[in-house]
Amino acid sequence: MEIEEDNITVLDLRGYQCPLPVLKAQNALRKIQVGSRLWVLTDDPLAVIDIPNFCNERGQALLEQGEGEGDSHRFLIERRGEKL
């Protein structure tokens, strides 16, 4: 589910397993403007490796990473450039 508020999109990917969190985050980033931000919420344990690697490989800024509710994780990504 995507929710947009104040130039930040929230993407709730809890329940999705690898590789879907990265693929869905990539698709959501394609839809937002450069400089906009995306919160990704996921309970996939591999996301703590996959999402930072995705950001590094694609030149996107991982601004924040932390634990969410329960076993979930959250990532704040800022879209940088067109390389997705």
DAKADA-V865609 format. One record per backbone hydrogen bond with DSSP energy under -0.5 kcal/mol. CO is the residue of the C=O (numbers start at 1). NH is the residue of the N-H. E is the energy in kcal/mol with one decimal. If there is no record, write none. Layout:
CO|NH|E / CO|NH|E
This chain:
1|12|-2.4 / 3|10|-3.7 / 5|8|-1.7 / 7|37|-1.7 / 8|5|-2.7 / 9|11|-0.5 / 9|39|-3.4 / 10|3|-2.1 / 10|12|-0.6 / 11|13|-0.9 / 11|41|-2.7 / 13|16|-2.0 / 17|20|-2.0 / 19|23|-2.1 / 20|24|-3.1 / 21|25|-2.0 / 22|26|-2.6 / 23|27|-2.1 / 24|28|-2.2 / 25|29|-2.5 / 26|30|-1.7 / 27|31|-0.8 / 28|31|-0.7 / 28|32|-0.5 / 29|32|-1.0 / 33|36|-2.2 / 36|79|-2.7 / 37|9|-2.6 / 38|40|-0.5 / 38|77|-2.9 / 39|11|-3.2 / 39|41|-0.5 / 40|75|-2.1 / 41|13|-3.3 / 42|73|-3.5 / 43|45|-0.6 / 44|47|-1.7 / 45|48|-0.8 / 46|49|-1.5 / 46|50|-2.9 / 47|51|-2.1 / 47|52|-0.6 / 49|53|-1.8 / 50|54|-2.6 / 51|55|-2.5 / 52|56|-2.4 / 53|57|-2.8 / 54|58|-2.3 / 55|59|-0.7 / 55|60|-2.2 / 56|59|-0.6 / 60|62|-0.6 / 61|63|-1.0 / 61|78|-2.8 / 64|76|-2.8 / 66|74|-2.9 / 69|72|-1.9 / 72|68|-3.0 / 73|42|-2.4 / 74|66|-2.3 / 75|40|-2.8 / 75|77|-0.6 / 76|63|-2.4 / 76|64|-1.3 / 77|38|-3.0 / 78|61|-2.0 / 79|35|-2.8 / 82|84|-1.3
